């Protein structure tokens, strides 16, 4: 999957942690593509890597990068362990 396809999917992809927070409304967990390799949720703060064109949408993976500043995220991201 190319990053261009991921941009098209941003309308339907959501942070799997943030969608459970009903206080965020119908658009909870919306993701933003940053640095062409990361999907970032403003609601949860989670940052999900895109590895080999595939978003790694595991909550644990997103939480692992939560405290990393966007400018410090590795490009390309490492494969999950």
C-alpha positions as CSV (number, residue, x, y, z in Angstrom):
1,X,0.0,0.0,0.0
2,X,1.4,3.4,-1.0
3,X,1.3,6.4,1.2
4,X,-1.0,8.0,-1.3
5,X,-3.5,5.2,-0.6
6,X,-3.1,5.9,3.1
7,X,-4.0,9.5,2.5
8,X,-7.3,8.3,0.9
9,X,-7.9,6.0,3.9
10,X,-7.6,8.8,6.5
11,X,-11.3,9.4,6.2
12,X,-12.0,6.0,7.6
13,X,-8.9,5.0,9.7
14,X,-9.2,5.9,13.4
15,X,-7.0,5.5,16.4
16,X,-8.2,2.3,18.0
17,X,-7.7,3.7,21.5
18,X,-9.4,7.1,21.0
19,X,-12.6,5.7,19.3
20,X,-13.7,4.3,22.7
21,X,-13.8,7.8,24.2
22,X,-17.4,8.8,23.6
23,X,-16.7,12.4,24.8
24,X,-14.8,13.0,21.6
25,X,-17.9,12.7,19.4
26,X,-18.4,11.0,16.1
27,X,-15.0,11.9,14.7
28,X,-13.1,10.5,17.7
29,X,-9.6,9.1,16.8
30,X,-9.2,11.0,13.5
31,X,-5.6,10.6,12.3
32,X,-3.2,12.9,10.6
33,X,-0.4,11.8,8.3
34,X,2.9,13.3,9.3
35,X,6.3,12.9,7.8
36,X,4.8,10.5,5.2
37,X,5.4,7.6,7.6
38,X,3.3,8.3,10.7
39,X,-0.4,8.5,11.6
40,X,-1.0,10.8,14.6
41,X,-4.1,11.0,16.8
42,X,-4.6,14.3,18.4
43,X,-7.2,12.7,20.7
44,X,-5.0,10.0,22.2
45,X,-1.5,11.4,21.4
46,X,-0.7,8.0,19.9
47,X,1.6,7.8,16.9
48,X,1.3,4.8,14.6
49,X,4.1,4.0,12.2
50,X,3.6,3.0,8.6
51,X,6.0,0.1,7.8
52,X,6.4,-1.1,4.3
53,X,3.3,0.9,3.3
54,X,1.1,-0.8,6.0
55,X,-0.2,1.2,9.1
56,X,0.7,-0.6,12.3
57,X,-2.5,0.2,14.2
58,X,-1.8,-1.6,17.4
59,X,-2.6,0.4,20.5
60,X,0.7,-0.7,22.2
61,X,2.7,0.5,19.2
62,X,1.0,3.9,19.1
63,X,1.5,4.3,22.9
64,X,5.2,3.5,22.5
65,X,5.7,6.6,20.4
66,X,3.3,8.9,22.3
67,X,5.9,10.9,24.1
68,X,8.2,11.3,21.0
69,X,8.0,14.7,19.4
70,X,6.9,14.6,15.8
71,X,10.2,16.0,14.6
72,X,12.0,13.2,16.5
73,X,10.0,10.3,14.9
74,X,12.3,8.1,12.9
75,X,11.9,8.1,9.1
76,X,11.4,5.5,8.0
77,X,10.1,3.9,11.2
78,X,11.6,0.7,12.5
79,X,9.6,-2.5,12.2
80,X,7.7,-3.3,15.4
81,X,9.4,-5.8,17.7
